[in-house]
C-alpha cells in the first residue's frame, strides 16, 4: 500500500475531521479500545472542525497550539499524529502526542512513518525537550512501537477510564529529546 505523510493545514481541517470521527467510531482491532469514546458517541462535526481550525491557527508554541501530520492514501486521510502544547506557557518544553490510524490501515508502517516525521520535527525545535503520551494498557502493539522509538513507561493509572462497561488502565510514556 502506498501512502504519503504530510503536515496538516487549515485547508485540510475538514478531511482531518472526517478521518478523526471515522477512527473514533471504530472500536479497534481485536476489540481493543484505541480511544476513550463508545462507538455510539454523538459527534458534533462542526464543533470538532472549529476546534481543530482554532488549534492550528494559534501562535506556534502558545498554549493549546497543535501541529498535525496525516497519512494519505488515494487522497483520503487514514491516520494522524498530533503534537499539542500544554495549556500554560510553563509547559512549552513538553509536547503531548496523540495518534490514530483507522483499523484497515494498521500494521502497514503508517504509525512508524508518522512517528519518524514528528520526532524529527520535534528534535529540530530547540526548546522542546520532551514528548509525552498516554496509551491504553491493553494496546500492546502501540506500546511496543512507542518503546521502539525510545519512549519510557512512567507509570499506569489503573481504572483510568470506563468505556462501554470496560475498565481501561492508561499507561503514561515519555521521550526525552535532549
Backbone torsions as a table, in degrees:
resi	resn	phi	psi	omega
1	UNK	NA	133.6	177.6
2	UNK	-96.7	134.3	175.2
3	UNK	-143.1	159.1	173.1
4	UNK	-123.9	156.0	175.6
5	UNK	-112.8	132.5	177.2
6	UNK	-141.7	154.9	175.1
7	UNK	-79.0	136.2	-176.6
8	UNK	-82.5	137.6	175.6
9	UNK	-118.1	176.5	177.9
10	UNK	-62.1	-27.5	176.8
11	UNK	-64.4	-22.9	-178.6
12	UNK	-95.3	-0.1	-169.8
13	UNK	-59.6	-36.9	179.5
14	UNK	-67.1	-44.9	177.9
15	UNK	-63.7	-38.9	178.2
16	UNK	-64.2	-43.9	178.4
17	UNK	-59.5	-46.7	179.2
18	UNK	-59.1	-44.7	178.5
19	UNK	-61.1	-48.5	-177.4
20	UNK	-59.4	-44.7	-178.8
21	UNK	-67.8	-39.2	175.5
22	UNK	-59.1	-49.3	-179.3
23	UNK	-61.6	-42.8	-175.7
24	UNK	-74.6	-12.1	173.5
25	UNK	-84.9	-13.6	178.9
26	UNK	-84.8	143.6	177.3
27	UNK	-79.0	-34.0	-178.6
28	UNK	118.7	158.6	-178.6
29	UNK	-63.9	134.8	179.7
30	UNK	69.5	15.0	179.6
31	UNK	76.1	8.1	179.8
32	UNK	-82.4	127.6	179.4
33	UNK	-66.9	139.5	176.9
34	UNK	-115.7	-3.5	-178.1
35	UNK	-157.2	164.5	-172.8
36	UNK	-90.8	31.5	-176.3
37	UNK	-121.8	134.1	174.2
38	UNK	-67.3	155.8	-175.6
39	UNK	-63.6	-22.2	-179.9
40	UNK	-97.1	13.4	178.2
41	UNK	-57.7	136.8	-179.7
42	UNK	-89.5	113.9	-179.2
43	UNK	-96.5	132.6	171.8
44	UNK	-94.0	97.6	-174.2
45	UNK	-61.5	-35.7	179.7
46	UNK	-65.7	-45.8	179.0
47	UNK	-63.6	-42.9	178.6
48	UNK	-59.3	-48.1	179.3
49	UNK	-59.3	-45.2	-180.0
50	UNK	-61.2	-40.1	178.4
51	UNK	-64.7	-40.4	179.4
52	UNK	-64.0	-49.7	-179.1
53	UNK	-59.5	-43.1	179.5
54	UNK	-61.7	-45.9	-179.0
55	UNK	-63.7	-38.8	-179.8
56	UNK	-70.1	-26.1	-174.7
57	UNK	-97.8	-0.3	175.5
58	UNK	-65.8	159.2	174.5
59	UNK	-57.3	128.5	179.9
60	UNK	-50.3	133.9	178.5
61	UNK	69.8	12.4	172.3
62	UNK	-83.7	164.4	179.9
63	UNK	-52.6	132.4	177.7
64	UNK	73.9	1.7	175.7
65	UNK	-65.5	147.2	-178.7
66	UNK	-134.5	146.1	170.1
67	UNK	-120.2	135.1	-172.3
68	UNK	-129.8	137.5	169.8
69	UNK	-115.0	144.7	179.2
70	UNK	-126.7	149.3	171.8
71	UNK	-97.2	129.5	-174.4
72	UNK	-119.0	127.7	175.3
73	UNK	-125.3	119.5	179.2
74	UNK	50.5	43.1	177.5
75	UNK	79.1	0.7	-177.9
76	UNK	-109.9	136.1	176.1
77	UNK	-78.5	125.4	-176.8
78	UNK	-122.5	-8.3	178.4
79	UNK	-158.5	159.6	179.5
80	UNK	-151.1	159.5	169.2
81	UNK	-142.3	130.1	176.7
82	UNK	-124.4	147.7	171.2
83	UNK	-118.1	124.6	-174.8
84	UNK	-121.0	138.8	174.3
85	UNK	-73.0	155.8	176.6
86	UNK	-68.6	-175.3	-175.6
87	UNK	-90.0	-6.6	179.0
88	UNK	-135.6	154.0	-179.5
89	UNK	-58.0	-30.1	-178.1
90	UNK	-64.7	-9.1	179.5
91	UNK	-103.7	12.0	-175.2
92	UNK	-60.2	-21.8	-178.0
93	UNK	-84.0	-2.2	-179.5
94	UNK	-126.2	141.9	174.3
95	UNK	-120.7	148.0	179.7
96	UNK	-105.0	125.1	-176.6
97	UNK	-94.3	135.1	171.2
98	UNK	-130.5	145.2	-174.0
99	UNK	-150.7	146.9	175.3
100	UNK	-157.7	135.9	177.4
101	UNK	-130.5	130.7	-179.7
102	UNK	-61.8	145.4	-173.5
103	UNK	-49.1	-45.6	-175.6
104	UNK	-67.1	-10.2	-175.3
105	UNK	-116.0	7.8	179.1
106	UNK	-77.6	159.6	177.7
107	UNK	59.7	34.9	178.7
108	UNK	-128.1	15.2	176.7
109	UNK	92.5	-2.6	-178.0
110	UNK	-66.6	-46.2	-179.8
111	UNK	-58.9	-44.0	179.0
112	UNK	-62.1	-45.2	-180.0
113	UNK	-63.2	-41.3	177.5
114	UNK	-63.7	-43.3	179.8
115	UNK	-62.5	-44.6	179.6
116	UNK	-58.9	-44.1	-179.3
117	UNK	-63.5	-48.4	-176.2
118	UNK	-67.3	-42.7	-179.2
119	UNK	-67.0	-41.7	177.2
120	UNK	-60.3	-42.9	178.6
121	UNK	-62.4	-46.8	-177.6
122	UNK	-62.6	-40.1	179.4
123	UNK	-64.4	-27.6	179.2
124	UNK	-78.2	-11.0	179.0
125	UNK	-93.0	112.7	-169.6
126	UNK	-62.8	-23.7	-176.3
127	UNK	-97.6	-4.3	178.9
128	UNK	-87.7	122.4	-178.9
129	UNK	-108.8	-24.4	-173.4
130	UNK	-139.9	149.0	166.8
131	UNK	-123.0	126.9	-179.0
132	UNK	-112.9	152.6	175.2
133	UNK	-154.8	164.5	171.5
134	UNK	-122.5	141.3	178.0
135	UNK	-141.8	138.6	-179.5
136	UNK	-64.4	136.9	-174.4
137	UNK	-55.4	-37.6	-178.2
138	UNK	-75.1	-9.6	-179.7
139	UNK	-86.1	69.5	-174.1
140	UNK	-63.4	-37.7	-179.9
141	UNK	-60.2	-47.4	179.5
142	UNK	-65.3	-42.1	179.2
143	UNK	-59.6	-41.2	178.5
144	UNK	-65.8	-41.2	179.2
145	UNK	-62.5	-47.0	179.6
146	UNK	-59.6	-42.9	179.0
147	UNK	-61.6	-35.9	179.9
148	UNK	-64.8	-20.8	176.6
149	UNK	-93.8	2.9	177.1
150	UNK	99.5	2.7	176.8
151	UNK	-67.3	137.7	178.9
152	UNK	-111.8	138.2	176.3
153	UNK	-73.0	130.6	-178.9
154	UNK	-102.8	-18.8	-179.9
155	UNK	158.6	172.1	-178.5
156	UNK	-125.7	133.8	173.5
157	UNK	-96.5	107.3	-179.4
158	UNK	-71.5	143.1	177.5
159	UNK	53.0	40.8	-177.7
160	UNK	-67.1	-35.5	-177.0
161	UNK	-139.8	155.6	171.9
162	UNK	-131.7	113.6	-178.8
163	UNK	-123.0	124.0	-179.1
164	UNK	47.6	47.0	177.7
165	UNK	68.8	9.7	176.1
166	UNK	-99.8	131.0	176.6
167	UNK	-82.8	129.0	-176.4
168	UNK	-121.4	124.3	172.7
169	UNK	-88.9	143.8	-176.0
170	UNK	-117.5	124.3	-179.2
171	UNK	-96.9	128.2	177.6
172	UNK	-94.2	130.1	-180.0
173	UNK	-131.1	154.0	179.4
174	UNK	-145.9	151.3	177.2
175	UNK	-124.4	123.5	175.5
176	UNK	-87.8	124.1	-176.1
177	UNK	-89.4	-31.1	-176.2
178	UNK	-129.7	NA	NA
